[in-house]
Amino acid sequence: MIRLILIAVGAVSLVLAVLGAVLPLLPTTPFVLLSGLCFSKSSPRLNEMLTRNSVFGPELENWRNYGAISARAKSIAVASLAATLLVSALMQVSVSVLMIQSSVLLLVAVFILSRPLPPA
C-alpha cells in the first residue's frame, strides 16, 4: 500500500514538474526532487526512467550526488518565489497573510541559495 502511495505522489509531483517547466509561477526542481525521492523508494523502473530523462535527470543527479542546485534553477526558483509574493500583493491579500507568506518564502529562498552549485 505504501508503495502505491509513493508511486502516486511521485506521479503527481512529476506532472507538476512538467507544468512548472512551462508555467512561470510553478517551480520545477522541487517537484522533480520529490518525484525522484518517491520513485527511488517505490519503483526502480520509474526511478531509472526519471534519472535518464534528458530534461529532469541532470538536476536530479546533481541533487543526489552533490546536494547541488544549478545556477539557472536557483534563479528561476527565487524569481518564482518573488513573483508569487507579488501576485499575492496585487491580489490585496491581508497584511498578516503577506507577512506569513513572505517569511516562508524567504526561508525557502535562503535554503535554495545556500545549496552548492554542481561541479562543472
C-alpha positions in Angstrom: 0.0 0.0 0.0 2.8 2.5 0.9 4.5 1.6 -2.4 1.3 2.6 -4.4 1.0 5.9 -2.4 4.7 6.7 -3.1 4.2 6.0 -6.8 1.0 8.2 -6.9 2.7 11.1 -5.1 5.7 10.7 -7.4 3.5 10.8 -10.5 1.5 13.8 -9.3 4.7 15.6 -8.4 6.2 14.8 -11.9 3.1 16.2 -13.6 3.5 19.4 -11.5 7.2 19.5 -12.5 6.2 19.2 -16.2 3.7 22.0 -15.7 6.4 24.0 -13.9 8.6 23.8 -16.9 6.1 25.8 -18.9 4.3 27.9 -16.3 6.3 30.8 -14.8 5.0 30.7 -11.2 5.2 26.9 -10.7 8.7 25.7 -9.7 10.0 22.6 -11.4 13.0 21.5 -9.4 11.3 20.8 -6.0 8.7 18.6 -7.8 11.4 16.7 -9.7 13.2 16.1 -6.4 10.1 14.8 -4.7 9.3 12.5 -7.7 12.9 11.2 -7.5 12.6 10.5 -3.8 9.2 8.8 -4.2 10.3 6.7 -7.2 13.6 5.7 -5.5 11.6 4.3 -2.6 8.9 2.6 -4.6 9.8 1.7 -8.2 13.3 1.1 -9.6 11.9 1.2 -13.1 10.3 4.7 -12.7 13.3 5.9 -10.9 15.6 4.8 -13.7 13.3 6.5 -16.3 13.3 9.7 -14.4 17.1 9.7 -13.9 17.7 9.0 -17.6 15.3 11.8 -18.7 17.3 14.4 -20.6 15.3 17.3 -19.0 14.9 16.3 -15.4 17.7 13.7 -15.0 20.7 16.2 -14.7 19.0 18.2 -11.9 18.1 15.1 -10.1 21.6 13.7 -10.3 23.1 17.0 -9.2 20.9 16.9 -6.1 21.6 13.2 -5.3 25.3 13.3 -5.9 26.2 16.8 -4.6 23.2 18.3 -2.8 23.6 20.9 -5.5 21.2 23.1 -7.5 22.2 24.7 -10.8 22.5 28.5 -11.0 19.7 28.5 -13.6 17.4 26.5 -11.4 18.2 28.8 -8.4 17.5 31.9 -10.4 14.2 30.6 -11.7 13.1 29.3 -8.2 13.9 32.6 -6.5 12.2 34.6 -9.3 9.1 32.4 -8.9 9.1 33.0 -5.2 9.2 36.7 -5.7 6.5 36.6 -8.4 4.3 34.6 -6.1 4.6 37.2 -3.4 4.0 40.0 -5.9 0.8 38.3 -7.2 -0.4 38.0 -3.6 0.2 41.7 -3.0 -1.5 42.6 -6.2 -4.5 40.5 -5.1 -4.6 42.6 -2.0 -4.4 39.7 0.5 -4.3 40.7 4.1 -1.1 42.0 5.6 -1.0 39.1 8.1 -1.1 36.6 5.2 1.5 38.6 3.3 3.8 38.6 6.4 3.4 34.8 6.9 3.9 34.2 3.2 6.9 36.4 2.9 8.5 34.7 5.9 8.0 31.3 4.5 9.2 32.3 1.0 12.3 34.0 2.5 13.2 30.8 4.3 12.7 28.8 1.1 14.9 31.2 -0.8 17.6 31.1 1.8 17.6 27.3 1.6 17.7 27.3 -2.2 20.5 29.8 -2.3 22.5 28.0 0.3 22.8 24.9 -1.8 26.1 24.5 -3.6 26.4 24.7 -7.4 27.1 21.4 -9.1 30.7 20.8 -10.4 31.3 22.0 -13.9 
